Amino acid sequence: MSSLTIISSHAIKLASHPDAKTLCRLAAEIKALAPWTLLQETEVFGVEDPDTGEIGFISVMGNIGEFESVAVYSGAEGIYGFIDFQFDDTANPDRLIEIPQIQLSFSEPKFLEKRDRELLKASGVKFTGTKPQFRSFRPGYLPWFITLGEARLLIHALSQTVEMTKRLASEPVSFPDDGDDETEPFLVRVPRHADSSREPDTSRKGDTELVWEDQIRRIPRPAESKMGASAAGIDSLLLSDLQTLPLSTNQLEADVFIGPGRIGEPDERPLALYMLILADRFSGYILGIEALSAELSLDAMYEGIPEKIAQLLWQKKVLPKQIIVRTDRLLNLLEPLESKLKIQLRRAKDLPAIDEAVASMTQFLKRGKI
């Protein structure tokens, strides 16, 4: 288990902790150095946590001038989640917050929450313009405030981002690229104790007892989830019932996305509210809307989606000719419906029936009519 996931589910208030000032000081250095002017988002390097040995993989965002941040992806799960997101042209933005990570981002002051403002005020570090936010991302949850354990890793990651930015400003840095997608090599900043005979290459407050050096580490891809690999997750009697229905000419759209809501108490890390929608492509008729959450796990939630859709089909007594989805992930999940029920699966960028339904739902929420 990674160092980003063993921490208590309750964020610890950092405002009165010495690490708050260190984080804000480093954020000010990052903002001044603007590493996004030197690093592409895909030029990733690792930082080994001195306390746990886990590796956080750093990606700097902001090269195109929109969203300036430093993300630290957790271990093999985090970095391969990021790589797969980059290369999947069907992935929606929701998928990015499902990747385990901690993040420093710079936001307009109006987007800061009370706890953000308290942390900045207690640190005494002044910012003009955009201000820092520190957030934790865990699969199935909405972004939340970081814990003290996450703050310690983020301090090391930001310190090494500062060092790498200074190096890049004066000399080229080589990022290895000879992987095979199953085992990728990364430049990793590795700490050792400073009482060695070698001279340190960094001397920073908070890291004074550590010397950081470059290593090339080959990181194997974590074991793949078997979601969508079989029909085992769909009740056999339900499948038998659906097989008795005549195949219709209907074309249905199906999509899963994070909805406008949250699950949990106000002061606790909130579960994301996922929405599953099934709609007729041409009439716009909504066959069903299901609210989902990753209360057990994100994998468990996704594994249950084929049966949820099968239940909706049986309730409406319709066996469609085709189900159209937007993402490869959902296409793979629904493969059992294709193999067992002879429903054609197809991927399309636009899902007009679902998009219209979501737009209407959003308007109702804005007007307070829910």
Summary of the structure (lengths in Angstrom):
residues: 370
radius of gyration: 23.4
end to end distance: 39.8
largest distance: 78.1
contacts: 1133
relative contact order: 0.12
helix: 35%
strand: 26%
